[in-house]
Amino acid sequence: MNWRSKDIWIEFLRGSRKTSNFFWSFILFLGSLGFLVVGTSSYLGRNIIYVFPSYKILFFQQGIIMSFYGIAGLFMSSYLWCTIFWNVGSGYDQFDRKKGIVCIFRWGFPGLNRRIFLRFLMKDIQSIRIEDKEGIYSRRVLYMEIKGQGSIPLTHTYDNFLTPREIEQKAVELADFLCVPIEVF
């Protein structure tokens, strides 16, 4: 959801509460739970759940490794669930022509820097930059170049949902709104 008027442009960012993150954290949780159950069953010498037969698995080597994979998977799954719960990466970009200020807000991990809030003057913006890398690990990212500050990503680096046409259109609209040039890399 975005909001735009003559002088203000606000763009909201989704963060880590995506369907794919829910799917992969759920699959990882179930898989690691299965490994842990089989490893524990091989240690006890009997089946805890009859769906996972473990009478052919020796605890020494195979059972220990399966238990280790199960515990490691549970830790990774809990990390994913925490990022979903905290909605890491969500926030907004606000461009205000009337005040001449750009505000960028993101939610991070809990701690001292949980709230990431950046403010810039619009006159310090040098350009809008598009980075488009094709190939196996293709990515399309929109950056804002600030004098003396470097570049700030405006889109997520891991989201490749935007087609080249869509990110180009977004860059043109934003550069027109901010009255700055576009650079393509």
N, C-alpha and C positions, 0 to 999 in steps of 0.2 A: 504494500500500500504506500503510495507516494502522494504528496500534496504539493501543489504548485500554484502560485498566484503571480501577479505582475512583478512583485519585489522579493518574494520569499519562495525558496524551493526547499522542501524537506523530503528526504528519501530515507525510508526505514529499511533496516537490514534484518534479515531473519535470524541469523546465528546458527547454533548447532541443533536446534529443534526441527530437524528435517526427517522425513519419512525414512530415508536411507539409514540415518543414524539409529533410529528406533529399531529398524529391521536388523542391522548388523549387531547391535548390542544385545538384542534378544537371541539371535542365532549363536553368538559367541557365548552367552550365558548358558544356553541349553547344551551346547557342545562341550564346554568345559565341565559342566555338571556331570555329563555322561562319562567323561574321562575320569573324574574324581570318584564316581560311584564304582566304576570298573576297577580302579586301583585299590580302593578300600575293600571291595569284595575279594580281590586276590589276596590281600593281607589277612582278611578274616577267614579265608578258605571256604566261603559259602556265598551264594548269590544274595545280595541285598534286594535287588530288583530283578525279576526273572527275565526281563527283556534283554538285560545285559549279562549273558552267561560269562562267568569268569573262571570256571573250573580248569580251563586249559592254559590260563595265564599264570605264570610264576610271579610271586611278588618281587623276588630279587631280580633286578634289571627291568623287566617289562612293567610290573605293577608300580614300582617306584617312579619310573619315567611317566607312566600314565597319570599317576597322582600329581607329579610335578606339573605336567601339562594342564591338568585340571585346575590346580591352584593358580598357575600363571594366567590361565584364561579367565578365571574369576576376578583376578586383579584388573586385567584389561577391560573386562566387562563393567566392573564397578567404576573404572575411570570414565568409560563412555557414558554410563548412566549419570555420573556426576556432571559431565560437561553438558548433557541434555538438561538436567535439572537446573543448573546455574545459567543455562542459555548463553554460553560463552560465544563471543563474536557478534552478538546482536547489538543493535544501537541505531543511530541515525546520523545523517549528514544534513546540516542546515546551512543554506546559503542565503544571506540577507543583503540585498543590494541597498536597501534604505540605510541601514547602519554601517554597511561596508565590512561585515564580519562573516567569517566562515567558522562554524562550530562542528566538530566531529566528536561523536560520543560512541564508545564501545564498552560493553561489559566484558571483563576478563575473569580470571580465576580469583577465588576469594583470597583476601590478604590486604596488604596496604594499598596496592594498586588495582583494586577490583574495578574501580570506575576510571576509565581512560577518557579524558576530556581535553581536546585540543581546540584552541582558538587562534585564528589568523585574521589579519586584515586582507581584504580582497585585493588591495593594491600590491601585496607581496606575492600574489600568485603569478608565476611566470607562464605556465602552460598546462594543458591537459594532455597527458601522454597515454597512448595505447600500446600495450605490449602484447603482441600476438605471436605465439610460438606454436608451430604445427609439428606434428610427428606423433610418436607413441605417447609421450607425456605432453600433450598440447595444453596450452593455457592461454586465456585471454584476460588481461587485467587492465583496469583503468586506473591511472595514477594522476595525482595533482602535484605539480612541481612548485615548491615554495622557495623563495629566495633565502639562501642561507640555511635552510632546513632539510633540503633534499626532497625526495618524493614520498608521498603518502598514498597508499592504496585505497581506492574508493570502492572497489569490488573485491570479493574474496578471491584469494589466489587459487583456492581449490575448487571453486565453482566454475565449471565449463558449460553451464546451461545456456549461456548467451552465445548466439551465433555471431559470426564476424559482422554481419549486417546490423544486428541489434546493438552490439557494443559500439560500433561506429556511429550509429544513430544517437545513442546515449551520449557519446563524447561530443558530437556536433551540437546537440541541444545544450549540454552543460557549458561548452566553450562559448557558445552564443550568449548564454545567460550571464556568464562571468566576463565576457568580452576579452577573451584570451585566445592565443593560437593553439593549434593541435599539433602534437608530435607523434609520429608512428615509429615504433621500434620492433 
